[in-house]
Amino acid sequence: MADARDDKDDEAPLDPAMERVQQKLRKLMLVSGITLGVGFLAVLFAVIWRVNRLEDDTPRGEAFRSVVELPVGATVVDTAVDGERLAVTVDGAGGRAVHLFHMPSGRLIGVTTLIAR
């Protein structure tokens, strides 16, 4: 049985053109490996940052109190909350409307009037 080292000793040296191709291939593999490693670290950092950021989204202050003013004679039909926004659907003299408020400040963001056609 032939020894594996004997096969390596029998190999002829590469010609200079193939040697240059082999060197370029080694450099290309090194650059692509480093790029892959940096990309993997970036994704890992983004995941860790996002997980830590989720804990920061919890409210940390005192509970807020605000007053929301609706038109005189308006009847509340429905309410909905999305984050810090409050949508109140009311029936009033001008028809049905949706009032959007910023809850911590009680400030009116906008009014949308619903018209039946």
HELIX and SHEET records of a PDB file:
HELIX    1   1 ALA A    4  ASP A   10  1                                   7    
HELIX    2   2 PRO A   16  ASP A   56  1                                  41    
SHEET    1   A 4 THR A  75  ASP A  82  0                                        
SHEET    2   A 4 ARG A  85  GLY A  92 -1                                        
SHEET    3   A 4 GLY A  95  HIS A 102 -1                                        
SHEET    4   A 4 ARG A 107  LEU A 114 -1                                        
END                                                                             
